[in-house]
Amino acid sequence: MAYTTIDKSDDYFNILLWTGNGASPRALSGLGFNPDWIWTKARNSGSVNHAVWDIVRGGNIVLNPDENYPDNNGAAIADHGVISSFTSPTNDGFTVADGSSAPYPRLTVNDASIFGGAAGNYVGWCWKAGGTASSNTNGTITSNVSANTTSGFSIVSYTGTGSNATVGHGLGVAPKMVIVKNRDTTNGWEVFHASMGATKVILLDRNEAEQTVSGSWNDTAPTSSVFSIGTSAGTNGSSNDLIAYCFAEKKGFSKFGSYTGNGNADGTFVYTGFKPAFFMIKRTTSNGYDWLLYDNKRQVSFNVIDDFLNPNSPSAETTGNANQSLDFLSNGVKHRGNGASSNASGVTFIYMAFAENPFVTSTRIPACAR
């Protein structure tokens, strides 16, 4: 059985849902911890971007996973769709500030009337890293790192050189997935995934297939102390500020792997070793197939789960899509549709998953399916 060192997954990853009310500031609670990385989306609007904030860059500095925009570096968006604090009065959430419009870019986090329409229905996926960053000199580039070695997640800030280099990530074990964004340019979000290997890159902000590019990771897999970068401007632009989100696999809590679809409603089973709370997938072959993101909070009914968001697109939440449906089980995911973006026959998909509960806790308590 799959034992774990993390019996309570929501000490390190959790999801909040809220309806916008226009209050500014507004404290949101119920996470169980103060988050260090927050990813938000207005579920009921196709005109509001995905947005991420982290404690290393600061709450008024936003990046959009579905766009290649540089970050705003704190300019001119105070009180317009920002995370004003990574804490809440109850120390189990965060605080948002929102105005009636969002000048940069299509961004709201608490709007009572999104662009003159209904109140925003928001989701926030939240991770705990290590709080305030500290200097890391393990790589040839000195980085600033907020790391949580227990949960295997770190936020890494560094300045590129344009030449082959290494960057310290602070995890103590090799990450299985690294997401990098150049904060100063319109280069896309470059993703390393161990299932593709260090010669390949895939873009979070696009619906494109994996690419063979030596410049992203210098054809070198991460080690227990550093990840490697080549000459790509997306991962190592000269004199540019970059941010990386690094994920190591932790038994019973997180899993980063791949599977092959079978094109059948009695679909592929993906073993994770835990009951999932978050499951994000991407087809690696052929252009034109979106990233899909499922979770256990937006659709609270029993299986099947047929609601999802597309991390590479500002589109509103898709609901009731049987072709891309799946079940969350006690030890993994069972596909229930034959959709080309999730379970096409013979096609390889990569995934990123976090637990609601381990399959079996360290005290031998088993999880149940939905």
KAWO-V202766 format. One record per residue. N is the residue number from 1. OMEGA is omega in whole degrees, -180 to 180 (999 if undefined). BURIAL is I if it has 9 or more other C-alpha atoms within 8 Angstrom, else O. D_FIRST is the distance of its C-alpha to the first C-alpha in Angstrom with 1 decimal. Layout:
BEGIN
<<N;OMEGA;BURIAL;D_FIRST> <N;OMEGA;BURIAL;D_FIRST>>
END
This chain:
BEGIN
<<1;-175;O;0.0> <2;176;I;3.8> <3;-172;I;6.2> <4;172;I;9.8> <5;179;O;13.4> <6;180;I;14.7> <7;-176;I;14.1> <8;-174;O;17.3> <9;-176;I;17.6> <10;166;I;21.2> <11;-173;I;22.3> <12;176;I;22.3> <13;177;I;22.6> <14;-174;I;24.3> <15;174;I;26.9> <16;171;I;30.3> <17;176;I;32.7> <18;176;O;36.4> <19;-178;I;39.8> <20;177;I;42.5> <21;177;O;45.4> <22;180;I;47.5> <23;-178;O;47.2> <24;1;I;47.4> <25;177;I;45.7> <26;179;O;42.9> <27;176;I;40.0> <28;-176;I;36.6> <29;178;I;34.0> <30;180;O;30.7> <31;-173;I;28.3> <32;179;I;27.3> <33;172;I;28.5> <34;-174;I;31.4> <35;175;I;30.4> <36;174;I;31.5> <37;-177;I;31.1> <38;179;I;32.1> <39;-175;I;32.3> <40;173;I;34.5> <41;169;I;35.9> <42;-171;I;38.4> <43;-173;I;36.7> <44;179;I;40.0> <45;173;I;42.1> <46;-180;I;42.4> <47;-179;O;44.8> <48;-177;I;42.5> <49;159;I;40.5> <50;-179;I;37.0> <51;176;I;37.4> <52;175;I;35.5> <53;174;I;36.4> <54;-174;I;35.1> <55;-180;I;36.1> <56;178;I;37.3> <57;-178;O;39.9> <58;-171;O;40.6> <59;179;I;40.5> <60;178;I;43.7> <61;-170;I;42.8> <62;168;I;41.1> <63;-176;I;39.6> <64;-179;I;39.0> <65;-179;I;36.0> <66;179;I;37.9> <67;177;I;41.0> <68;179;I;42.2> <69;164;I;44.3> <70;177;I;44.7> <71;-173;I;43.8> <72;180;I;46.7> <73;175;O;46.6> <74;-173;I;47.4> <75;161;O;50.6> <76;176;O;52.1> <77;177;I;49.2> <78;-180;I;49.2> <79;175;I;48.7> <80;176;I;48.0> <81;179;I;44.3> <82;166;I;42.8> <83;-177;I;40.2> <84;176;I;42.6> <85;176;I;40.1> <86;176;I;36.5> <87;172;I;36.6> <88;-180;I;37.6> <89;-180;O;39.5> <90;179;O;36.3> <91;175;I;34.3> <92;-180;I;31.6> <93;-178;I;33.1> <94;-176;I;35.9> <95;180;I;39.5> <96;172;I;41.2> <97;-176;I;44.8> <98;172;I;46.4> <99;-177;I;49.9> <100;177;I;51.3> <101;-175;I;50.9> <102;-176;I;48.9> <103;-176;I;51.0> <104;-43;O;48.2> <105;175;O;47.0> <106;-166;I;45.9> <107;170;I;43.9> <108;175;I;43.4> <109;-180;I;40.8> <110;-174;I;42.7> <111;178;I;45.5> <112;-180;I;47.0> <113;-174;I;48.6> <114;179;I;47.2> <115;176;O;50.2> <116;-179;O;52.2> <117;-178;O;49.7> <118;175;O;47.0> <119;179;I;45.0> <120;170;I;42.0> <121;-169;I;38.6> <122;169;I;36.4> <123;175;I;32.8> <124;174;I;31.6> <125;-167;I;28.3> <126;180;I;28.0> <127;174;I;26.2> <128;174;I;26.6> <129;-176;I;27.7> <130;-180;I;29.7> <131;-177;I;32.9> <132;-177;O;36.2> <133;174;I;36.1> <134;-177;O;37.1> <135;178;O;38.6> <136;-176;I;36.5> <137;-179;I;38.5> <138;-178;I;35.8> <139;175;I;37.1> <140;171;O;40.6> <141;176;I;40.8> <142;-178;I;40.4> <143;171;I;38.1> <144;-167;I;37.5> <145;168;I;33.9> <146;-171;I;32.0> <147;171;I;28.4> <148;-176;I;25.3> <149;178;I;23.2> <150;-178;O;20.4> <151;177;I;19.9> <152;-180;I;21.2> <153;175;I;24.3> <154;175;I;27.9> <155;-171;I;31.3> <156;177;I;33.8> <157;180;I;37.5> <158;177;I;39.8> <159;-176;I;43.2> <160;178;I;43.4> <161;-175;I;45.7> <162;179;I;46.0> <163;180;O;45.2> <164;-173;I;42.0> <165;173;I;40.1> <166;-176;I;36.8> <167;178;I;35.6> <168;-178;I;33.4> <169;172;I;30.4> <170;-174;I;29.3> <171;-179;I;25.5> <172;172;O;25.1> <173;-176;O;22.8> <174;176;I;23.8> <175;176;I;23.7> <176;-180;I;22.3> <177;178;I;24.9> <178;178;I;28.3> <179;-175;I;30.8> <180;173;I;34.4> <181;171;I;37.6> <182;-175;I;41.1> <183;-173;I;42.6> <184;-173;I;46.2> <185;177;I;46.3> <186;171;O;45.5> <187;-178;I;43.0> <188;179;I;39.9> <189;-177;I;36.4> <190;-174;I;34.9> <191;166;I;31.2> <192;174;I;29.3> <193;-173;I;26.0> <194;-180;I;24.1> <195;176;O;23.6> <196;-179;I;27.4> <197;-172;I;28.2> <198;175;I;31.0> <199;-174;I;33.8> <200;173;I;33.1> <201;174;I;33.5> <202;-174;I;33.1> <203;179;I;34.9> <204;-175;I;33.4> <205;-178;I;36.8> <206;176;I;37.6> <207;-175;I;36.5> <208;176;I;37.1> <209;173;I;35.1> <210;179;I;33.7> <211;173;O;36.6> <212;-175;O;37.1> <213;-179;O;38.6> <214;-175;I;38.9> <215;-177;I;40.4> <216;-174;I;37.4> <217;180;I;35.0> <218;179;I;37.4> <219;-175;I;35.1> <220;180;I;33.0> <221;177;I;29.3> <222;174;I;28.5> <223;180;I;27.8> <224;-178;I;26.2> <225;-174;I;29.5> <226;162;I;31.4> <227;-175;I;31.5> <228;177;I;34.5> <229;-180;I;37.1> <230;-175;I;40.1> <231;178;I;43.3> <232;177;I;42.2> <233;-180;I;43.8> <234;178;I;40.7> <235;-172;I;38.7> <236;178;I;41.6> <237;-176;I;44.9> <238;179;I;47.5> <239;178;O;48.2> <240;173;I;46.0> <241;-179;I;43.5> <242;177;I;39.9> <243;179;I;36.7> <244;174;I;33.2> <245;-171;I;29.8> <246;-175;I;27.1> <247;170;I;23.3> <248;-179;I;20.7> <249;178;I;17.1> <250;-175;I;14.8> <251;179;I;11.0> <252;-178;I;10.2> <253;-177;I;14.0> <254;-179;I;15.8> <255;-180;I;15.8> <256;-173;I;18.9> <257;180;I;19.0> <258;176;I;21.0> <259;178;I;21.0> <260;-179;I;23.8> <261;178;I;25.4> <262;175;I;26.5> <263;-172;I;29.3> <264;176;I;28.3> <265;168;O;27.7> <266;-161;O;24.7> <267;-180;I;23.4> <268;172;I;20.9> <269;179;O;17.3> <270;-179;O;16.0> <271;177;O;12.2> <272;-175;I;11.9> <273;178;I;8.4> <274;172;I;10.6> <275;-172;I;13.5> <276;168;I;16.4> <277;-174;I;19.6> <278;-179;I;21.4> <279;-179;I;21.4> <280;-175;I;24.4> <281;176;I;25.2> <282;171;I;28.1> <283;-176;I;29.5> <284;-178;I;30.5> <285;176;I;33.3> <286;177;O;36.7> <287;173;O;38.3> <288;-178;O;38.6> <289;-174;I;35.0> <290;162;I;33.9> <291;177;I;30.8> <292;-179;I;29.0> <293;179;I;27.3> <294;172;I;25.4> <295;-174;I;24.1> <296;-178;I;23.2> <297;-177;I;26.4> <298;178;O;29.3> <299;-169;O;28.3> <300;179;O;27.2> <301;176;O;27.4> <302;177;O;24.7> <303;11;O;23.6> <304;173;I;25.1> <305;-178;I;25.7> <306;173;I;28.9> <307;179;I;30.3> <308;172;I;30.1> <309;179;I;32.1> <310;-178;I;33.2> <311;-179;I;32.9> <312;-175;I;35.7> <313;175;I;38.1> <314;-176;I;39.7> <315;178;I;39.6> <316;-180;I;38.7> <317;173;I;35.5> <318;-178;O;35.1> <319;174;O;34.3> <320;-179;O;33.7> <321;-176;I;33.2> <322;-178;O;31.6> <323;-178;O;31.7> <324;-174;I;29.3> <325;179;I;27.1> <326;175;I;23.3> <327;167;I;20.7> <328;-179;I;18.1> <329;-178;I;15.0> <330;-177;I;12.0> <331;179;I;10.1> <332;-174;I;13.3> <333;176;I;16.9> <334;180;I;18.8> <335;-178;I;22.4> <336;178;I;25.1> <337;179;I;28.2> <338;-177;I;29.9> <339;-177;I;31.4> <340;-180;I;32.5> <341;-176;I;31.0> <342;-173;I;27.5> <343;178;I;26.9> <344;-175;I;30.0> <345;176;I;29.7> <346;-176;O;29.1> <347;178;I;29.1> <348;177;I;26.8> <349;171;I;25.5> <350;180;I;24.0> <351;178;I;22.0> <352;-174;I;21.3> <353;175;I;18.7> <354;-169;I;18.0> <355;160;I;15.7> <356;176;I;17.0> <357;171;I;13.8> <358;178;I;10.3> <359;174;I;7.8> <360;180;I;6.8> <361;179;I;9.5> <362;177;I;10.3> <363;173;O;11.7> <364;175;O;8.9> <365;-177;O;10.8> <366;175;O;9.4> <367;176;I;11.5> <368;174;O;14.0> <369;180;O;15.9> <370;999;O;19.5>>
END
